[in-house]
């Protein structure tokens, strides 16, 4: 399966990994959600898609639902996990199940991610994921840099059992939850992709 284009997940998850926050001490859950619209350019073609998520976190435990459109179909992910700090290192363990609307269950994986904030502006991370059904591993490293209160750049390099992939993106936040983003994705086994997005996160 080719890696889907998910700027909101790719950049948002990378920012969370590279700039980790210690497990919250609150007992009541905190909710977050987001939506974005994408224009995707690949191999001389153009596609349009939408995606969104809702998530909840309490005392380090978290759960989320992500949905995204496909040509003539829809895909969604259910995930839950736990995050904890060990000194300056944030660790996160996540289980995710993947589904396709027309066919149902697709696959599932477990992931262990580590994040370390080198400074208030620069963070790095690494992740190891195991696809339970396909018996494959995905190993990646990432970095993110906050240029100022609005601009952030991020990049990822990984290997998923099929080959090596990489991406780089830039996000501009307007300060009220609205953002625009551009993401470049490529690999040694698939067509390069450029995604332009506008979205909202709360």
C-alpha positions, 0 to 999 in steps of 0.5 A: 500500500502506498503512503497516503498524503496526510499533511495534517497528520504528517505535520501535526504529529511531527510537531507533537513528536518534536515538541513533546509535552509531558503527560497532563495531570488533569483528570477530565479529558481534553478534546481537540479536533481539526479539518483541512482541504487539500489539493494534491499534485502527483504524476501530472494529475491533480486530486482534491481531498478532505480530512479531519480528526477528533482526539481526547487526552487525559492523564497521558492516555489518548484516543482519536478518530481520523477520516479522509476522503479517497476517490470514490471512497473514504478511509478512517483510522482509530487509535489509542495510546499512552505518552509519558516523559522520562526526563527530557525525552517524551515517549508515546506508544500508539495502536492504530487500526485502519479501515476503508469505507467500501471494504472495511478493516484494512490493517493495524499497527503499533508504534513507539515514538520518542521526541526531544526538544533541543530548544524552544524552537527546534525538536527531533524525534524517531519512531518505530512502527510494526504493521501486524497484518503485513509483518513489516516495520517502519522506522523514521526520524524527524525534525521540526523548527519553529521559525517564529510564532507563525511559521514552522518547517518539518521533515521526515526520513524513513524506511517502511519495508518497501523502500525509503521515503522522505517528506518536507513541509512548511506550515503558516498559522494565523494564530486563530486555529486557521493554517495553510500548509505545503507538503512535499513527499517522495520515495524510491518506489512511488510518485512524488507528491505535492500537497497544498492545504488550508485547515483549522485546528482547535 
